[in-house]
Amino acid sequence: MSTPNSLLRRVVAVGALLVTCALGYAQKSNETTNHHNRKSTEVVTKDADKKSGAAAQLLASNLNYRDTTLVTSFAKAINESLNLDELTEEDLLYPSVDLYGEESWNNSLNPLRGASAAIPSRYEISLKEFVYPLDGIRRINSGYGYRRRFRRMHYGVDIDLNRGDTVRATFSGRVRLVDVDGRGYGKYVVIRHPNGLETLYGHLSRQLVKENAVVHAGDAIGLGGSTGRSTGPHLHYETRFMGIALNPQQLIDFASGAPHKEMYVYAKGRSTRSNSSSQYRASNTKTRDNSFKTYRVRKGDTLSHIAAKTGTSVTKIRQLNPKLRRSNMIRPGDVIRIGA
């Protein structure tokens, strides 16, 4: 059931959209031809900032092509004024659960090993919350890529630091792993984030968080060191998407300490490489868009909403969940099957 505050926010949002749409229709009446109308709508819809969601798309259909900036900025203003972009407690407790699936919260470095989650061929990853992992910009000692000297891939970046320096979470999320790998990462921490990423922090001298702890961007999670396979103090930092290593330098400009863009688009086969070791291999997963095995019910969800969101049908959901065959009763936190 929606709270009074959430209802008020929805009413305000709808009111703002109605006013803007009315203005859009007034401008649209000045168009000269139907052909021009259709062309304008296509341009704006294509250019509208996808992060602003349905608001931008609705506005785009009612404003001409000269108002692309207005469409995006107004939709962003609605989201920001109502705090629609802020992470909720549920986002942090169950980060990216719809993407990874319940089975992926495990103690394996590759969360999808033995799981049946589907890796999408394209996925937008928000980077705007990024916080540099150290207190101050540091030199990159070694980048992402194949190391001929050692005849193996290096799946992250090595950032220079002094032993004991504070290491911070680069995004908000929940700690999935706190472990020790004596022949590799040393003392390390893995955090899963609501934006779809998992980040790894290796060679720590001390871990300051425990598994399942919720952390916010900038929180201290460890102290720098040189544990594991290391020739000197540094932070080994990785960014991974569903077990697939992404080059951190394609996401982040480490010279300035900020993302290259607010949004990074993961595309299958582009700038990614699966780890060839059995520990990180994700090749046993199937690539399929918008299909998940399980779904955790959120506040305000209905079966029809879940079906539309996950690309299935209410009938199919009922078939997979016997308890829903006679009743539509679902509660926040319930996990239901939505795919074979």
Phi, psi and omega per residue, in radians:
M1 nan 2.397 -3.111
S2 -1.288 2.507 3.097
T3 -1.428 2.797 3.103
P4 -0.972 -0.685 -3.129
N5 -1.140 -0.729 -3.137
S6 -1.171 -0.639 3.086
L7 -1.126 -0.735 3.139
L8 -1.091 -0.724 3.130
R9 -1.092 -0.697 3.133
R10 -1.160 -0.709 3.130
V11 -1.086 -0.770 3.133
V12 -1.085 -0.755 -3.129
A13 -1.094 -0.804 -3.138
V14 -1.092 -0.726 3.124
G15 -1.067 -0.760 3.134
A16 -1.108 -0.702 3.136
L17 -1.155 -0.713 -3.130
L18 -1.104 -0.733 3.124
V19 -1.084 -0.797 -3.104
T20 -1.183 -0.670 3.115
C21 -1.111 -0.651 3.111
A22 -1.094 -0.729 3.093
L23 -1.121 -0.664 3.140
G24 -1.114 -0.719 3.121
Y25 -1.133 -0.606 3.116
A26 -1.127 -0.740 3.107
Q27 -1.185 -0.642 -3.081
K28 -1.118 -0.511 -3.124
S29 -1.126 -0.310 3.140
N30 -1.512 -0.043 3.101
E31 -1.126 2.592 -3.052
T32 -1.543 -0.596 -3.107
T33 -2.452 2.728 3.093
N34 -1.133 -0.562 3.128
H35 -1.101 -0.743 3.139
H36 -1.126 -0.651 3.106
N37 -1.055 -0.832 -3.103
R38 -1.114 -0.725 -3.118
K39 -1.140 -0.713 -3.120
S40 -1.120 -0.769 -3.127
T41 -1.059 -0.716 -3.134
E42 -1.111 -0.744 -3.109
V43 -1.118 -0.820 -3.083
V44 -1.172 -0.765 -3.137
T45 -1.049 -0.661 -3.120
K46 -1.240 -0.640 -3.064
D47 -1.516 -0.320 -3.067
A48 -1.032 2.439 -3.123
D49 -1.113 2.039 -3.051
K50 -1.111 -0.435 -3.120
K51 -1.142 -0.426 -3.124
S52 -1.405 -0.048 2.937
G53 1.125 -2.515 -3.023
A54 -1.073 -0.558 -3.115
A55 -1.046 -0.813 -3.136
A56 -1.118 -0.716 -3.122
Q57 -1.151 -0.692 3.126
L58 -1.148 -0.764 3.131
L59 -1.166 -0.637 -3.098
A60 -1.043 -0.572 -3.105
S61 -1.318 -0.120 -3.075
N62 -2.113 0.037 3.123
L63 -2.167 2.609 -3.115
N64 -1.415 3.042 -2.968
Y65 -1.112 -0.377 3.135
R66 -1.248 -0.207 -3.057
D67 -1.850 0.404 -3.129
T68 -0.976 -0.787 -3.136
T69 -1.099 -0.706 3.138
L70 -1.100 -0.747 3.134
V71 -0.986 -0.904 -3.077
T72 -1.159 -0.825 -3.075
S73 -1.164 -0.652 -3.133
F74 -1.197 -0.736 3.125
A75 -1.116 -0.695 3.100
K76 -1.113 -0.689 -3.131
A77 -1.082 -0.700 3.102
I78 -1.069 -0.861 -3.131
N79 -1.044 -0.779 -3.084
E80 -1.225 -0.716 -3.103
S81 -1.155 -0.506 3.134
L82 -1.738 0.105 3.130
N83 1.026 0.590 -3.103
L84 -1.266 -0.335 -3.134
D85 -1.587 -0.121 -3.119
E86 -1.271 2.520 3.110
L87 -1.280 2.395 3.109
T88 -1.626 2.946 3.079
E89 -1.040 -0.644 3.133
E90 -1.164 -0.674 3.099
D91 -1.013 -0.676 -3.076
L92 -1.420 -0.572 3.127
L93 -1.310 -0.565 -3.118
Y94 -2.259 1.098 -3.059
P95 -1.117 2.179 3.066
S96 0.950 0.567 -3.107
V97 -1.125 -0.587 3.127
D98 -1.167 -0.513 -3.113
L99 -1.435 -0.848 -3.046
Y100 -1.514 -0.532 -3.064
G101 1.537 2.751 -3.092
E102 -1.102 -0.615 -3.038
E103 -1.183 -0.303 -3.036
S104 -1.395 -0.164 3.101
W105 -1.463 1.494 -3.018
N106 -2.426 -2.987 -3.082
N107 -1.823 0.389 3.098
S108 -1.708 2.483 3.101
L109 -1.027 -0.727 3.013
N110 -1.596 1.862 -3.050
P111 -1.146 -0.286 -3.087
L112 -1.701 0.032 3.109
R113 -1.141 2.065 -3.113
G114 1.445 -0.022 3.123
A115 -1.729 2.974 -3.067
S116 -2.073 0.395 3.132
A117 -1.151 2.642 -3.132
A118 -1.753 2.266 3.116
I119 -1.529 2.071 -3.134
P120 -1.177 2.627 3.131
S121 -1.348 -0.299 3.113
R122 -2.603 2.380 -3.114
Y123 -2.693 2.340 3.136
E124 -1.603 2.220 -3.086
I125 -2.024 2.035 3.138
S126 -1.342 2.283 -3.125
L127 -2.005 0.058 -2.964
K128 -1.184 -0.275 3.138
E129 -1.508 -0.068 -2.984
F130 -0.924 2.365 3.032
V131 -2.176 2.308 3.127
Y132 -1.034 2.399 -2.999
P133 -1.278 -0.143 3.131
L134 -2.211 2.862 3.112
D135 -1.478 1.444 -3.097
G136 2.051 2.542 -3.127
I137 -1.219 2.334 -3.134
R138 -2.170 2.863 -3.136
R139 -1.251 2.513 3.012
I140 -1.527 2.011 -3.128
N141 -1.382 -0.575 -3.113
S142 -2.699 2.330 -3.101
G143 -1.649 -3.063 3.123
Y144 -1.335 2.454 3.043
G145 2.464 -3.117 -3.091
Y146 -1.332 2.340 3.109
R147 -1.836 1.869 -3.108
R148 -1.137 -0.629 -3.113
R149 -1.035 -0.696 -3.109
F150 -1.777 -0.090 3.139
R151 0.983 0.814 3.107
R152 -2.752 2.835 3.117
M153 -1.379 2.573 3.012
H154 -1.968 1.978 -2.932
Y155 -1.636 0.243 3.106
G156 -2.633 -2.794 3.040
V157 -2.131 2.529 3.092
D158 -1.783 2.051 -3.095
I159 -1.840 2.229 -3.115
D160 -1.105 2.465 3.055
L161 -2.764 3.012 3.039
N162 -1.794 2.568 3.123
R163 -0.973 2.230 3.139
G164 1.688 -0.135 3.084
D165 -1.082 2.525 3.131
T166 -1.286 2.290 3.072
V167 -1.863 2.303 -3.018
R168 -2.059 2.646 3.073
A169 -1.161 2.321 -3.102
T170 -1.457 -0.373 3.055
F171 -2.454 2.804 3.031
S172 -1.248 2.699 3.123
G173 2.923 -2.696 -3.105
R174 -2.315 2.375 -3.097
V175 -1.256 2.114 3.135
R176 -1.678 -0.655 -3.097
L177 -2.365 2.381 2.929
V178 -2.310 1.881 -2.954
D179 -2.605 3.135 3.131
V180 -2.286 2.294 3.084
D181 -2.197 1.652 -3.022
G182 -1.078 -0.461 -3.107
R183 -1.793 0.172 -3.115
G184 -2.580 -1.734 -3.034
Y185 -1.243 -0.229 -3.028
G186 1.176 -2.458 3.054
K187 -1.373 2.154 -3.057
Y188 -2.436 2.867 3.119
V189 -2.334 2.403 3.045
V190 -2.098 2.250 3.140
I191 -2.115 2.351 3.028
R192 -1.739 2.451 -3.039
H193 -2.080 2.680 3.107
P194 -1.105 -0.310 3.139
N195 -1.417 -0.027 3.106
G196 1.832 -0.243 -3.125
L197 -1.495 2.763 2.814
E198 -2.119 2.389 3.087
T199 -2.034 2.528 -3.117
L200 -2.127 2.410 -3.120
Y201 -2.188 1.946 -2.998
G202 -2.000 2.894 3.103
H203 1.175 0.502 -3.141
L204 -1.241 2.626 3.031
S205 -1.507 -0.429 3.137
R206 -2.711 2.408 3.058
Q207 -1.710 2.288 -3.050
L208 -1.818 0.015 -3.126
V209 -2.195 2.863 3.094
K210 -2.014 2.773 3.116
E211 -1.027 2.492 3.132
N212 1.358 0.006 3.102
A213 -1.282 2.436 3.041
V214 -1.482 2.287 3.120
V215 -2.200 2.715 3.084
H216 -1.954 2.718 3.141
A217 -0.946 2.213 -3.134
G218 1.700 -0.181 3.111
D219 -1.184 2.510 3.069
A220 -1.243 2.240 -3.138
I221 -2.101 -0.225 -3.122
G222 -3.037 3.094 3.070
L223 -2.081 2.445 -3.087
G224 -1.137 2.643 -3.131
G225 -2.873 -2.682 -3.113
S226 -2.559 0.684 -3.124
T227 -1.370 2.798 3.139
G228 1.338 -2.650 3.136
R229 -1.404 1.636 -3.042
S230 -2.644 2.513 -3.138
T231 -1.812 0.005 3.132
G232 3.061 2.882 -3.089
P233 -1.051 2.221 3.048
H234 -2.936 2.848 3.041
L235 -1.792 2.124 2.996
H236 -1.589 2.035 -3.040
Y237 -2.082 2.220 3.136
E238 -2.153 2.613 2.988
T239 -2.143 2.168 -3.093
R240 -2.268 2.573 3.102
F241 -2.153 1.876 3.137
M242 0.924 0.785 3.106
G243 1.487 -0.043 -3.109
I244 -1.799 2.215 -3.122
A245 -1.258 2.278 3.010
L246 -1.915 2.490 3.104
N247 -1.197 1.944 -3.109
P248 -0.998 -0.499 -3.104
Q249 -1.307 -0.236 3.015
Q250 -1.466 -0.342 3.106
L251 -1.637 -0.722 -2.991
I252 -2.102 2.406 2.975
D253 -1.569 1.700 -3.041
F254 -1.242 -0.274 3.085
A255 -1.256 -0.571 3.138
S256 -1.804 -0.298 -3.136
G257 1.383 0.422 -3.102
A258 -2.405 2.729 3.093
P259 -1.115 2.631 3.042
H260 -1.103 -0.725 3.108
K261 -2.464 2.821 3.108
E262 -1.211 -0.439 -3.096
M263 -2.217 2.239 3.030
Y264 -1.906 2.286 -3.127
V265 -1.784 1.958 3.041
Y266 -1.325 2.261 3.068
A267 -2.284 2.267 -3.076
K268 -0.954 2.232 3.076
G269 1.488 -0.098 -3.131
R270 -1.867 2.079 3.082
S271 0.992 0.510 3.089
T272 -2.339 2.754 3.099
R273 -2.668 2.250 3.092
S274 -1.368 2.439 3.103
N275 -1.108 2.327 -3.076
S276 -1.399 -0.218 -3.139
S277 -1.299 2.681 -3.127
S278 -1.098 -0.453 -3.076
Q279 -1.171 -0.549 -3.069
Y280 -2.017 0.055 -3.028
R281 -1.116 2.263 3.130
A282 -2.070 0.248 -3.065
S283 -1.271 -0.196 3.142
N284 -1.445 0.019 3.125
T285 -1.708 2.676 -3.132
K286 -1.690 2.540 3.089
T287 -1.650 2.101 -3.101
R288 -2.762 2.320 -3.067
D289 -1.411 2.517 2.939
N290 0.895 0.710 3.124
S291 -2.369 2.166 -3.106
F292 -2.273 2.595 -3.102
K293 -1.342 -0.674 -3.137
T294 -2.288 2.858 3.139
Y295 -2.526 2.305 3.078
R296 -1.631 2.144 -3.069
V297 -1.172 2.321 3.094
R298 -1.863 2.850 3.124
K299 -1.041 2.270 3.127
G300 1.600 -0.136 3.133
D301 -1.204 2.565 2.958
T302 -2.219 2.884 3.135
L303 -1.065 -0.696 -3.139
S304 -1.155 -0.662 3.116
H305 -1.147 -0.774 3.132
I306 -1.114 -0.737 -3.141
A307 -1.070 -0.792 -3.137
A308 -1.142 -0.686 -3.092
K309 -1.199 -0.593 -3.047
T310 -1.830 0.077 3.054
G311 1.287 0.555 3.098
T312 -2.212 -2.770 3.138
S313 -2.282 2.775 3.102
V314 -1.070 -0.707 3.127
T315 -1.024 -0.769 -3.138
K316 -1.134 -0.716 3.125
I317 -1.071 -0.743 3.133
R318 -1.132 -0.648 3.123
Q319 -1.113 -0.643 -3.099
L320 -1.446 -0.272 -3.107
N321 -2.222 1.632 -3.077
P322 -0.910 -0.607 -3.087
K323 -1.197 -0.261 -3.131
L324 -1.712 0.022 -3.110
R325 -1.248 -0.462 -3.133
R326 -1.925 -0.197 -3.082
S327 -2.560 2.573 3.086
N328 -1.643 0.182 -3.047
M329 -1.199 2.010 3.021
I330 -2.296 2.605 -3.113
R331 -2.218 2.582 3.084
P332 -0.923 2.310 -3.119
G333 1.754 -0.356 3.085
D334 -1.107 2.500 3.048
V335 -1.931 2.126 -3.116
I336 -2.114 2.644 3.084
R337 -1.410 2.378 3.118
I338 -2.290 0.071 3.124
G339 -2.806 2.695 -3.121
A340 -1.282 nan nan
